[in-house]
């Protein structure tokens, strides 16, 4: 079973994301901020990380930087999950090390397909 780390500070967005991923059959670990996420990656190997860019204390791009500098997580695919929807944001997040970008509010159908694609899962 694929294990996904979701880093999201908004409780409503976290609940929706976790519920969707679990309904697809994935094991999900939530983290409400970057510091919690960086602690969780010490003990668990993840197949995919969904990263909110607007986080308190440490923003998502700083969390991404830590993930990419860490030998055990540098190759884990990270998808930016954010309400930022300005032109060029997707390129900026990908240039920083994300493999993809999902804007909020989440489109349930394309969300499922993107997750499957990046995990290499087929029906």
Buried (B, 14 or more C-beta within 10 A) or exposed (E): EBBBBBBBBBEEBBEBBBEBBEEBEBEBBBBBBBBBBBEBBEEEEBBBBBBBBEBEEBBBBEBBBBBBEEEEBEEBBBBBBBEBEEEEBBEBBEEBBBBBBBBBEBEEEEBBEBBBEBBEEEE
